[in-house]
Structures are given as structure tokens and as C-alpha cells.
């Protein structure tokens, strides 16, 4: 069966793609949703002066807000209604998933199946609204005080009405993006939230490349550095593709069964364990947890800077956590490693896998079924997750460190490339799966037609 599937995957052509009407509908829906996401990023919050906001944002470049702006596709720079993007939703998902491992009530909901999953999703949505409201309040307050020293006001009419309007608009924008991501996942191709983040990053790449080339033309950056960054990006893309396809295949053997010719034959298969089971989730989760408090502290610090010791402390904290600083690197790397192990434990359950193998008569050669198989699978998974976590940390931190020291825009770094490449590979894989399923459907229809004619 595997060889047939491989052969069919190799025979996929544009003609087969043209016949897959269901796949074309899903692709058009996905493209339309991403275009809508990009259009929303140009709609500013009510009461914001876009020109003044752009000028003030340029004075804040190089910090955490710049990283946030990349993930939101420039929405934060324009202070659009989707300025917060899907980051509050991701943070809420982290909190709920951590709660399922720590709180017995949430753990019981997780075991209830579909009904429990719906309740957990509802809790995630409620928490998303709360987090967006908190971030929206501090952003609104920060915008009112932003640019006071320069004599530029980003807010046309500061006050309580602006704050309420800004909070409601940001909540509506984030919740709409959350809904749009769910629609892409169910009615389109790929993971909706990941595609939205990827679309935001890709939309910023032309601007980043233009800035790098302009720096080279002005003499700010050496041509050798620019060539080195491009070669580094190409090398990272190849390395990411290799590591994302890498897997550890655990041999599974089933009892001998009698064939049609009367011979006894043992069936063998493999249990594929990906080197990076968690995918792009660890860097997204780690960056989301860092961005939530830092967005609040930077906006609050800009508002009360110089007025109190608390304001000076917030400004200093954000300086220590700027890209390339040791504290930022440590926290970001630790977060990636933690979520690599955490999400792998959520996705793959050795106990459940060992129990399913035992029910179907499968076993790992040399390992007793049941508890011993569970221990063995957990041991293998832990070892490859160590390698996967180290790979993610290196991919995300080393380019960020080098680029920060060279003074090149950091959104060409490893985190952005990892998300773009990983999401692209996952989306292409799903497209191929749809095409293979369509070919199987055609084969079944032809077989039925031939059977009908034979009668």
C-alpha cells in the first residue's frame, strides 16, 4: 500500500490538480481569507493619526514591538484593528493547555472527548477576550502618552472614549482573526493560525530585503555581509527542510498470519517518530509569552518615563530584554526548549500508543508489550526530543544573535524562516494528501464502472 501511495504521489501533475475541484475550493478559500487578513491590517483604530503613528513607531524600532510588528504583518506599526494579531489567542491556548496538566478539573474535561474539547475551546476564547482587553488598555494608555516628548500625538482626541473604543476594536479584531483561522483550518488548507502568522511574516520580507539592499547602497552594510546573510538564510532553509523530514522509525512486528498459499508470514511496519514533533509551536508559544508582558511594560513605560522610578524601571527592563541581549536569549531559548518537550508530551502519548499496539497484537522486537513498550517509547521520544529542542533553539537564537550584532533587520532571522518553511512544508504536504485521496477516489470509481460492465 505504501508503494502504491508513493507511486501516486510521484504521478501528481497539473492535470490531476485541475480535476480536484474540492481542493481548488479549499485553496481559493484560504487565499481569500489571507487577502482579507492583509486588508484588515490597513484599517487603523478609530481616533488614530496614521502619519503620526508611523513617525512615532520609527523611534521605537529595534525593540520587542518591532518583533511583534513582524508577526502581525505590519499591523502594529499602523495600529490597525488587528494590531495584536493572534498572539492573545496563542497565549490563552498555552494557559489552557498547561491547565489541563495541572488542574484536575481541566484534565477531566480533556478526557471527555469531543464535548470536553469544545468546553476547553470555549474557555480559551473567554481567556483570549480577557488578555486582549488587558493588552488593549495598556496600548491605548501608551498611545496617549506616546510622542509627548517629541510634541507629536498619535491619538487625535485622548480620553476615556478613545480607550473604550480602542479596547473594543482590538478585541473585535483579535476574535475575528481567531475565527478566520478556525475557518481556514476546517474549510481551507493547512493550520489557519499558523498560516495567518506566516502571511504576516512574508508580507514584511520585501520591506526587509529593500532595507538591507538600501543599507548596502548607502554603504552602511558591507556587500560581503549582505551576501553572507543571504547564504545563511538559504542554508537555514535547507537545514530546516532536512530536520523537519527527519524521523526515528521504530520497528513494529505483528504475529504471523497465514497467507492464501498457506505459508506463515509475519507482518512488519514502522512507527515514525518525528525529530521535531512539536513543529513551529515552541518558538510561537515562547515569543507569545515574552510579547504579552513586554508589550504592556513598554507601552506603560513610555507613558510614565521620567515621571517616576517605576517608569524608569519599565524602560530599563525593556532595554535588557531587547533582541540580542543575554537575558532575552536565555528566556527565549528556555521557553523554546520547555514548549518543545511540553507540546511533544501533549501530541504523543506513549501509554496510549503502547496500549493500542498491545490490542492489535503488535510489539517492538525484544521489548515486552505493555508497560515495557511504554517505557521504551518514552525513552526513545525523550532522546529525539532533546535533539529536536536543541535544533529549534539553535535555529531561532544563533541567527538572531548574529543579525542583532551586525545591525541587520532581525525579521530575516531564524524564527521567521522556521515558521515560513515549516508552515509551507506542512501546507504542501496537505495539498499532496488531498491530491492522492482524489486519485484514490478516481480509481475506486473506475473499478466500480468496470465491475458494472462485466456484469
VEXPA-826329 format. One record per residue (C-alpha): chain; x, y, z. Coordinates in nm, 2 decimals. Layout:
N
+-----+--------+--------+--------+
| mol |      X |      Y |      Z |
+-----+--------+--------+--------+
|   A |      X |      Y |      Z |
...
+-----+--------+--------+--------+
//
This chain:
455
+-----+--------+--------+--------+
| mol |      X |      Y |      Z |
+-----+--------+--------+--------+
|   A |   0.00 |   0.00 |   0.00 |
|   A |   0.28 |   0.24 |   0.08 |
|   A |   0.45 |   0.18 |  -0.26 |
|   A |   0.12 |   0.25 |  -0.43 |
|   A |   0.08 |   0.57 |  -0.24 |
|   A |   0.44 |   0.68 |  -0.32 |
|   A |   0.39 |   0.60 |  -0.69 |
|   A |   0.06 |   0.80 |  -0.70 |
|   A |   0.24 |   1.09 |  -0.52 |
|   A |   0.51 |   1.09 |  -0.79 |
|   A |   0.24 |   1.09 |  -1.07 |
|   A |   0.07 |   1.41 |  -0.94 |
|   A |   0.05 |   1.66 |  -1.23 |
|   A |  -0.12 |   1.99 |  -1.31 |
|   A |  -0.39 |   1.79 |  -1.49 |
|   A |  -0.47 |   1.60 |  -1.17 |
|   A |  -0.47 |   1.92 |  -0.98 |
|   A |  -0.72 |   2.07 |  -1.23 |
|   A |  -0.96 |   1.79 |  -1.17 |
|   A |  -0.96 |   1.81 |  -0.79 |
|   A |  -1.25 |   2.06 |  -0.76 |
|   A |  -1.27 |   2.02 |  -0.38 |
|   A |  -0.90 |   2.10 |  -0.34 |
|   A |  -0.93 |   2.41 |  -0.56 |
|   A |  -1.22 |   2.54 |  -0.35 |
|   A |  -1.02 |   2.49 |  -0.03 |
|   A |  -0.72 |   2.68 |  -0.19 |
|   A |  -0.93 |   2.97 |  -0.31 |
|   A |  -1.09 |   2.99 |   0.03 |
|   A |  -0.75 |   3.00 |   0.20 |
|   A |  -0.62 |   3.27 |  -0.04 |
|   A |  -0.93 |   3.48 |   0.01 |
|   A |  -0.91 |   3.46 |   0.39 |
|   A |  -0.54 |   3.56 |   0.38 |
|   A |  -0.62 |   3.85 |   0.15 |
|   A |  -0.89 |   3.96 |   0.39 |
|   A |  -0.63 |   3.94 |   0.68 |
|   A |  -0.40 |   4.17 |   0.48 |
|   A |  -0.67 |   4.42 |   0.41 |
|   A |  -0.77 |   4.44 |   0.77 |
|   A |  -0.41 |   4.53 |   0.87 |
|   A |  -0.45 |   4.86 |   0.69 |
|   A |  -0.76 |   4.97 |   0.88 |
|   A |  -0.64 |   5.19 |   1.17 |
|   A |  -0.80 |   5.22 |   1.51 |
|   A |  -1.07 |   5.49 |   1.55 |
|   A |  -0.90 |   5.81 |   1.67 |
|   A |  -0.55 |   5.73 |   1.55 |
|   A |  -0.35 |   5.96 |   1.32 |
|   A |  -0.18 |   5.71 |   1.09 |
|   A |   0.10 |   5.95 |   0.98 |
|   A |   0.19 |   6.05 |   1.33 |
|   A |   0.18 |   5.68 |   1.44 |
|   A |   0.42 |   5.58 |   1.16 |
|   A |   0.66 |   5.86 |   1.26 |
|   A |   0.65 |   5.76 |   1.63 |
|   A |   0.69 |   5.39 |   1.56 |
|   A |   1.01 |   5.46 |   1.37 |
|   A |   1.15 |   5.60 |   1.70 |
|   A |   1.07 |   5.27 |   1.88 |
|   A |   1.24 |   5.04 |   1.62 |
|   A |   1.48 |   4.77 |   1.73 |
|   A |   1.28 |   4.65 |   2.04 |
|   A |   1.02 |   4.39 |   2.11 |
|   A |   0.75 |   4.59 |   1.94 |
|   A |   0.94 |   4.55 |   1.61 |
|   A |   0.93 |   4.18 |   1.66 |
|   A |   0.56 |   4.19 |   1.74 |
|   A |   0.51 |   4.41 |   1.43 |
|   A |   0.67 |   4.14 |   1.21 |
|   A |   0.44 |   3.87 |   1.34 |
|   A |   0.13 |   4.09 |   1.28 |
|   A |   0.23 |   4.18 |   0.93 |
|   A |   0.29 |   4.55 |   1.00 |
|   A |  -0.05 |   4.59 |   1.18 |
|   A |   0.12 |   4.72 |   1.49 |
|   A |   0.31 |   4.99 |   1.30 |
|   A |  -0.01 |   5.12 |   1.15 |
|   A |  -0.20 |   5.05 |   1.48 |
|   A |  -0.48 |   4.87 |   1.29 |
|   A |  -0.78 |   4.69 |   1.44 |
|   A |  -0.58 |   4.37 |   1.43 |
|   A |  -0.26 |   4.51 |   1.58 |
|   A |  -0.25 |   4.24 |   1.84 |
|   A |  -0.29 |   3.97 |   1.58 |
|   A |  -0.35 |   3.61 |   1.71 |
|   A |  -0.09 |   3.64 |   1.99 |
|   A |  -0.35 |   3.67 |   2.27 |
|   A |  -0.53 |   3.36 |   2.14 |
|   A |  -0.20 |   3.17 |   2.13 |
|   A |  -0.12 |   3.28 |   2.49 |
|   A |  -0.47 |   3.17 |   2.60 |
|   A |  -0.41 |   2.84 |   2.43 |
|   A |  -0.09 |   2.80 |   2.62 |
|   A |  -0.25 |   2.87 |   2.96 |
|   A |  -0.54 |   2.63 |   2.89 |
|   A |  -0.31 |   2.35 |   2.78 |
|   A |  -0.09 |   2.40 |   3.08 |
|   A |  -0.40 |   2.39 |   3.29 |
|   A |  -0.50 |   2.05 |   3.15 |
|   A |  -0.18 |   1.91 |   3.30 |
|   A |  -0.20 |   2.09 |   3.63 |
|   A |  -0.57 |   2.13 |   3.72 |
|   A |  -0.77 |   1.80 |   3.77 |
|   A |  -1.10 |   1.96 |   3.65 |
|   A |  -0.95 |   2.06 |   3.32 |
|   A |  -0.77 |   1.73 |   3.28 |
|   A |  -1.10 |   1.55 |   3.33 |
|   A |  -1.25 |   1.77 |   3.05 |
|   A |  -0.97 |   1.68 |   2.82 |
|   A |  -1.06 |   1.31 |   2.86 |
|   A |  -1.42 |   1.36 |   2.78 |
|   A |  -1.36 |   1.36 |   2.41 |
|   A |  -1.53 |   1.60 |   2.17 |
|   A |  -1.76 |   1.76 |   2.43 |
|   A |  -1.46 |   1.83 |   2.66 |
|   A |  -1.26 |   1.97 |   2.37 |
|   A |  -1.55 |   2.22 |   2.29 |
|   A |  -1.56 |   2.34 |   2.65 |
|   A |  -1.18 |   2.39 |   2.66 |
|   A |  -1.20 |   2.58 |   2.33 |
|   A |  -1.47 |   2.80 |   2.49 |
|   A |  -1.25 |   2.87 |   2.79 |
|   A |  -0.97 |   2.96 |   2.55 |
|   A |  -1.20 |   3.21 |   2.38 |
|   A |  -1.30 |   3.37 |   2.71 |
|   A |  -0.94 |   3.40 |   2.82 |
|   A |  -0.85 |   3.55 |   2.48 |
|   A |  -1.10 |   3.82 |   2.53 |
|   A |  -0.96 |   3.90 |   2.88 |
|   A |  -0.60 |   3.91 |   2.76 |
|   A |  -0.68 |   4.12 |   2.46 |
|   A |  -0.87 |   4.37 |   2.69 |
|   A |  -0.57 |   4.40 |   2.92 |
|   A |  -0.32 |   4.45 |   2.64 |
|   A |  -0.56 |   4.68 |   2.46 |
|   A |  -0.60 |   4.90 |   2.77 |
|   A |  -0.22 |   4.94 |   2.81 |
|   A |  -0.18 |   5.00 |   2.44 |
|   A |  -0.45 |   5.27 |   2.45 |
|   A |  -0.29 |   5.44 |   2.75 |
|   A |   0.05 |   5.41 |   2.60 |
|   A |  -0.06 |   5.56 |   2.27 |
|   A |  -0.20 |   5.86 |   2.45 |
|   A |   0.14 |   5.93 |   2.61 |
|   A |   0.35 |   5.82 |   2.31 |
|   A |   0.53 |   6.11 |   2.15 |
|   A |   0.47 |   6.36 |   2.43 |
|   A |   0.84 |   6.44 |   2.44 |
|   A |   0.86 |   6.50 |   2.07 |
|   A |   0.55 |   6.71 |   2.05 |
|   A |   0.37 |   6.46 |   1.83 |
|   A |   0.04 |   6.30 |   1.92 |
|   A |  -0.07 |   5.97 |   1.77 |
|   A |  -0.42 |   6.00 |   1.93 |
|   A |  -0.64 |   6.27 |   1.79 |
|   A |  -0.86 |   6.30 |   2.10 |
|   A |  -0.72 |   6.13 |   2.41 |
|   A |  -0.96 |   6.03 |   2.69 |
|   A |  -1.19 |   5.76 |   2.82 |
|   A |  -1.40 |   5.73 |   2.49 |
|   A |  -1.08 |   5.66 |   2.29 |
|   A |  -0.96 |   5.40 |   2.54 |
|   A |  -1.30 |   5.22 |   2.53 |
|   A |  -1.32 |   5.23 |   2.15 |
|   A |  -0.96 |   5.11 |   2.12 |
|   A |  -1.02 |   4.81 |   2.35 |
|   A |  -1.34 |   4.71 |   2.18 |
|   A |  -1.18 |   4.74 |   1.84 |
|   A |  -0.88 |   4.53 |   1.93 |
|   A |  -1.10 |   4.26 |   2.09 |
|   A |  -1.31 |   4.25 |   1.78 |
|   A |  -1.01 |   4.23 |   1.55 |
|   A |  -0.84 |   3.95 |   1.75 |
|   A |  -1.16 |   3.75 |   1.78 |
|   A |  -1.22 |   3.78 |   1.41 |
|   A |  -0.87 |   3.66 |   1.33 |
|   A |  -0.92 |   3.37 |   1.57 |
|   A |  -1.25 |   3.28 |   1.39 |
|   A |  -1.08 |   3.33 |   1.05 |
|   A |  -0.80 |   3.09 |   1.15 |
|   A |  -1.06 |   2.83 |   1.26 |
|   A |  -1.24 |   2.86 |   0.92 |
|   A |  -0.91 |   2.82 |   0.73 |
|   A |  -0.84 |   2.50 |   0.92 |
|   A |  -1.18 |   2.35 |   0.86 |
|   A |  -1.27 |   2.48 |   0.52 |
|   A |  -0.92 |   2.56 |   0.37 |
|   A |  -0.58 |   2.41 |   0.36 |
|   A |  -0.33 |   2.40 |   0.65 |
|   A |  -0.34 |   2.53 |   1.00 |
|   A |  -0.53 |   2.86 |   1.00 |
|   A |  -0.34 |   3.04 |   1.28 |
|   A |   0.00 |   2.93 |   1.15 |
|   A |  -0.09 |   3.05 |   0.80 |
|   A |  -0.20 |   3.39 |   0.94 |
|   A |   0.13 |   3.43 |   1.12 |
|   A |   0.32 |   3.32 |   0.81 |
|   A |   0.13 |   3.56 |   0.59 |
|   A |   0.23 |   3.84 |   0.83 |
|   A |   0.59 |   3.75 |   0.82 |
|   A |   0.60 |   3.70 |   0.44 |
|   A |   0.44 |   4.04 |   0.39 |
|   A |   0.73 |   4.20 |   0.57 |
|   A |   1.01 |   4.02 |   0.38 |
|   A |   1.01 |   4.26 |   0.08 |
|   A |   1.04 |   4.56 |   0.31 |
|   A |   1.32 |   4.39 |   0.50 |
|   A |   1.51 |   4.30 |   0.18 |
|   A |   1.46 |   4.65 |   0.05 |
|   A |   1.61 |   4.80 |   0.37 |
|   A |   1.91 |   4.56 |   0.35 |
|   A |   1.98 |   4.65 |  -0.01 |
|   A |   1.93 |   5.02 |   0.06 |
|   A |   2.18 |   4.99 |   0.35 |
|   A |   2.43 |   4.83 |   0.11 |
|   A |   2.38 |   5.11 |  -0.14 |
|   A |   2.44 |   5.37 |   0.12 |
|   A |   2.75 |   5.19 |   0.25 |
|   A |   2.60 |   5.12 |   0.59 |
|   A |   2.64 |   4.74 |   0.54 |
|   A |   2.92 |   4.57 |   0.36 |
|   A |   2.83 |   4.37 |   0.04 |
|   A |   3.00 |   4.07 |   0.20 |
|   A |   2.77 |   4.09 |   0.50 |
|   A |   2.47 |   4.11 |   0.27 |
|   A |   2.59 |   3.81 |   0.07 |
|   A |   2.66 |   3.62 |   0.39 |
|   A |   2.31 |   3.68 |   0.53 |
|   A |   2.15 |   3.56 |   0.21 |
|   A |   2.37 |   3.25 |   0.21 |
|   A |   2.29 |   3.19 |   0.58 |
|   A |   1.92 |   3.22 |   0.50 |
|   A |   1.95 |   2.97 |   0.21 |
|   A |   2.15 |   2.73 |   0.43 |
|   A |   1.90 |   2.76 |   0.71 |
|   A |   1.61 |   2.68 |   0.47 |
|   A |   1.79 |   2.37 |   0.36 |
|   A |   1.87 |   2.26 |   0.71 |
|   A |   1.52 |   2.32 |   0.83 |
|   A |   1.37 |   2.12 |   0.55 |
|   A |   1.61 |   1.83 |   0.63 |
|   A |   1.54 |   1.84 |   1.01 |
|   A |   1.17 |   1.86 |   0.96 |
|   A |   1.16 |   1.55 |   0.75 |
|   A |   1.39 |   1.36 |   0.98 |
|   A |   1.23 |   1.08 |   1.19 |
|   A |   1.32 |   0.78 |   1.40 |
|   A |   1.14 |   0.47 |   1.28 |
|   A |   1.06 |   0.22 |   1.55 |
|   A |   1.02 |  -0.13 |   1.41 |
|   A |   0.68 |  -0.29 |   1.49 |
|   A |   0.61 |  -0.66 |   1.43 |
|   A |   0.28 |  -0.84 |   1.43 |
|   A |   0.21 |  -1.21 |   1.48 |
|   A |   0.25 |  -1.45 |   1.19 |
|   A |  -0.06 |  -1.48 |   0.97 |
|   A |  -0.14 |  -1.75 |   0.71 |
|   A |  -0.13 |  -1.63 |   0.35 |
|   A |  -0.35 |  -1.75 |   0.06 |
|   A |  -0.08 |  -2.00 |  -0.03 |
|   A |  -0.08 |  -2.15 |   0.32 |
|   A |   0.26 |  -2.00 |   0.43 |
|   A |   0.30 |  -1.83 |   0.76 |
|   A |   0.43 |  -1.47 |   0.72 |
|   A |   0.50 |  -1.21 |   0.99 |
|   A |   0.39 |  -0.85 |   0.91 |
|   A |   0.62 |  -0.57 |   0.99 |
|   A |   0.57 |  -0.19 |   0.99 |
|   A |   0.73 |   0.12 |   1.14 |
|   A |   0.61 |   0.37 |   1.39 |
|   A |   0.76 |   0.70 |   1.27 |
|   A |   0.86 |   0.94 |   1.54 |
|   A |   0.95 |   1.29 |   1.41 |
|   A |   1.27 |   1.45 |   1.53 |
|   A |   1.07 |   1.77 |   1.58 |
|   A |   0.73 |   1.65 |   1.69 |
|   A |   0.62 |   1.99 |   1.81 |
|   A |   0.68 |   2.18 |   1.48 |
|   A |   0.67 |   2.56 |   1.50 |
|   A |   0.47 |   2.56 |   1.82 |
|   A |   0.76 |   2.61 |   2.06 |
|   A |   0.90 |   2.94 |   1.91 |
|   A |   0.55 |   3.07 |   1.86 |
|   A |   0.45 |   2.99 |   2.22 |
|   A |   0.78 |   3.12 |   2.36 |
|   A |   0.76 |   3.45 |   2.17 |
|   A |   0.39 |   3.49 |   2.26 |
|   A |   0.47 |   3.46 |   2.63 |
|   A |   0.75 |   3.71 |   2.60 |
|   A |   0.55 |   3.96 |   2.40 |
|   A |   0.25 |   3.97 |   2.63 |
|   A |   0.42 |   4.13 |   2.93 |
|   A |   0.68 |   4.32 |   2.73 |
|   A |   0.41 |   4.49 |   2.52 |
|   A |   0.24 |   4.61 |   2.84 |
|   A |   0.56 |   4.72 |   3.01 |
|   A |   0.69 |   4.91 |   2.70 |
|   A |   0.37 |   5.09 |   2.65 |
|   A |   0.33 |   5.17 |   3.02 |
|   A |   0.70 |   5.27 |   3.04 |
|   A |   0.67 |   5.51 |   2.75 |
|   A |   0.37 |   5.67 |   2.92 |
|   A |   0.53 |   5.73 |   3.27 |
|   A |   0.90 |   5.75 |   3.16 |
|   A |   1.09 |   6.01 |   3.37 |
|   A |   0.79 |   6.07 |   3.59 |
|   A |   0.86 |   5.80 |   3.85 |
|   A |   1.11 |   5.54 |   3.94 |
|   A |   0.86 |   5.28 |   3.82 |
|   A |   0.85 |   5.42 |   3.47 |
|   A |   1.23 |   5.42 |   3.46 |
|   A |   1.24 |   5.06 |   3.58 |
|   A |   1.00 |   4.96 |   3.30 |
|   A |   1.21 |   5.13 |   3.04 |
|   A |   1.52 |   4.96 |   3.17 |
|   A |   1.35 |   4.62 |   3.17 |
|   A |   1.26 |   4.66 |   2.81 |
|   A |   1.62 |   4.76 |   2.72 |
|   A |   1.75 |   4.45 |   2.90 |
|   A |   1.51 |   4.23 |   2.70 |
|   A |   1.59 |   4.38 |   2.36 |
|   A |   1.69 |   4.14 |   2.08 |
|   A |   2.04 |   4.02 |   2.11 |
|   A |   2.07 |   4.08 |   2.48 |
|   A |   2.17 |   3.78 |   2.70 |
|   A |   1.85 |   3.79 |   2.91 |
|   A |   1.63 |   3.79 |   2.61 |
|   A |   1.83 |   3.50 |   2.45 |
|   A |   1.81 |   3.30 |   2.78 |
|   A |   1.44 |   3.34 |   2.83 |
|   A |   1.36 |   3.28 |   2.46 |
|   A |   1.58 |   2.97 |   2.44 |
|   A |   1.44 |   2.83 |   2.77 |
|   A |   1.09 |   2.89 |   2.65 |
|   A |   1.15 |   2.71 |   2.32 |
|   A |   1.31 |   2.41 |   2.50 |
|   A |   1.03 |   2.39 |   2.75 |
|   A |   0.75 |   2.40 |   2.50 |
|   A |   0.93 |   2.15 |   2.27 |
|   A |   0.90 |   1.89 |   2.55 |
|   A |   0.56 |   2.01 |   2.67 |
|   A |   0.39 |   2.00 |   2.33 |
|   A |   0.55 |   1.67 |   2.24 |
|   A |   0.40 |   1.52 |   2.55 |
|   A |   0.06 |   1.67 |   2.45 |
|   A |   0.08 |   1.53 |   2.09 |
|   A |   0.23 |   1.19 |   2.15 |
|   A |   0.12 |   0.97 |   2.44 |
|   A |   0.35 |   0.66 |   2.49 |
|   A |   0.10 |   0.49 |   2.72 |
|   A |  -0.19 |   0.51 |   2.47 |
|   A |   0.03 |   0.41 |   2.18 |
|   A |   0.17 |   0.10 |   2.37 |
|   A |  -0.19 |   0.00 |   2.47 |
|   A |  -0.31 |   0.03 |   2.11 |
|   A |  -0.02 |  -0.19 |   1.99 |
|   A |  -0.10 |  -0.45 |   2.25 |
|   A |  -0.47 |  -0.46 |   2.15 |
|   A |  -0.37 |  -0.52 |   1.78 |
|   A |  -0.11 |  -0.77 |   1.86 |
|   A |   0.18 |  -0.55 |   1.77 |
|   A |   0.51 |  -0.54 |   1.96 |
|   A |   0.86 |  -0.39 |   1.94 |
|   A |   1.11 |  -0.68 |   1.88 |
|   A |   1.30 |  -0.75 |   2.20 |
|   A |   1.05 |  -0.54 |   2.41 |
|   A |   0.76 |  -0.70 |   2.61 |
|   A |   0.42 |  -0.55 |   2.53 |
|   A |   0.25 |  -0.32 |   2.77 |
|   A |   0.45 |  -0.12 |   3.03 |
|   A |   0.79 |  -0.21 |   2.89 |
|   A |   0.69 |  -0.09 |   2.55 |
|   A |   0.56 |   0.24 |   2.70 |
|   A |   0.89 |   0.29 |   2.88 |
|   A |   1.08 |   0.22 |   2.57 |
|   A |   0.88 |   0.46 |   2.35 |
|   A |   0.91 |   0.73 |   2.62 |
|   A |   1.29 |   0.67 |   2.63 |
|   A |   1.32 |   0.70 |   2.25 |
|   A |   1.09 |   1.00 |   2.23 |
|   A |   1.28 |   1.18 |   2.51 |
|   A |   1.61 |   1.13 |   2.33 |
|   A |   1.50 |   1.26 |   1.99 |
|   A |   1.31 |   1.55 |   2.16 |
|   A |   1.64 |   1.66 |   2.31 |
|   A |   1.79 |   1.68 |   1.96 |
|   A |   1.47 |   1.85 |   1.83 |
|   A |   1.47 |   2.11 |   2.11 |
|   A |   1.84 |   2.18 |   2.05 |
|   A |   1.77 |   2.22 |   1.68 |
|   A |   1.49 |   2.47 |   1.74 |
|   A |   1.70 |   2.67 |   1.99 |
|   A |   1.99 |   2.69 |   1.75 |
|   A |   1.78 |   2.78 |   1.45 |
|   A |   1.60 |   3.06 |   1.64 |
|   A |   1.88 |   3.21 |   1.85 |
|   A |   2.20 |   3.19 |   1.66 |
|   A |   2.08 |   3.39 |   1.35 |
|   A |   1.90 |   3.63 |   1.59 |
|   A |   2.23 |   3.69 |   1.78 |
|   A |   2.44 |   3.73 |   1.46 |
|   A |   2.19 |   3.96 |   1.29 |
|   A |   2.15 |   4.17 |   1.61 |
|   A |   2.53 |   4.22 |   1.63 |
|   A |   2.56 |   4.30 |   1.26 |
|   A |   2.28 |   4.56 |   1.27 |
|   A |   2.06 |   4.39 |   1.01 |
|   A |   1.68 |   4.38 |   1.05 |
|   A |   1.61 |   4.08 |   1.27 |
|   A |   1.29 |   3.97 |   1.10 |
|   A |   1.51 |   3.79 |   0.85 |
|   A |   1.62 |   3.57 |   1.14 |
|   A |   1.58 |   3.20 |   1.22 |
|   A |   1.24 |   3.22 |   1.39 |
|   A |   1.07 |   3.38 |   1.09 |
|   A |   1.24 |   3.14 |   0.85 |
|   A |   1.14 |   2.84 |   1.07 |
|   A |   0.78 |   2.94 |   1.07 |
|   A |   0.76 |   3.02 |   0.70 |
|   A |   0.94 |   2.70 |   0.59 |
|   A |   0.76 |   2.47 |   0.83 |
|   A |   0.41 |   2.60 |   0.75 |
|   A |   0.49 |   2.59 |   0.38 |
|   A |   0.61 |   2.23 |   0.40 |
|   A |   0.30 |   2.13 |   0.61 |
|   A |   0.06 |   2.30 |   0.36 |
|   A |   0.23 |   2.14 |   0.06 |
|   A |   0.20 |   1.80 |   0.23 |
|   A |  -0.17 |   1.85 |   0.29 |
|   A |  -0.22 |   1.95 |  -0.07 |
|   A |  -0.04 |   1.63 |  -0.18 |
|   A |  -0.26 |   1.43 |   0.06 |
|   A |  -0.58 |   1.58 |  -0.10 |
|   A |  -0.45 |   1.50 |  -0.45 |
|   A |  -0.37 |   1.14 |  -0.35 |
|   A |  -0.71 |   1.10 |  -0.19 |
|   A |  -0.87 |   1.24 |  -0.51 |
|   A |  -0.67 |   0.99 |  -0.72 |
|   A |  -0.78 |   0.70 |  -0.50 |
|   A |  -1.14 |   0.82 |  -0.54 |
|   A |  -1.10 |   0.81 |  -0.92 |
|   A |  -0.95 |   0.46 |  -0.91 |
|   A |  -1.25 |   0.33 |  -0.70 |
|   A |  -1.50 |   0.49 |  -0.94 |
|   A |  -1.32 |   0.32 |  -1.24 |
|   A |  -1.32 |  -0.01 |  -1.06 |
|   A |  -1.69 |   0.01 |  -1.00 |
|   A |  -1.76 |   0.11 |  -1.36 |
|   A |  -1.56 |  -0.19 |  -1.49 |
|   A |  -1.74 |  -0.42 |  -1.24 |
|   A |  -2.07 |  -0.30 |  -1.36 |
|   A |  -1.98 |  -0.35 |  -1.73 |
|   A |  -1.85 |  -0.70 |  -1.66 |
|   A |  -2.19 |  -0.80 |  -1.52 |
+-----+--------+--------+--------+
//
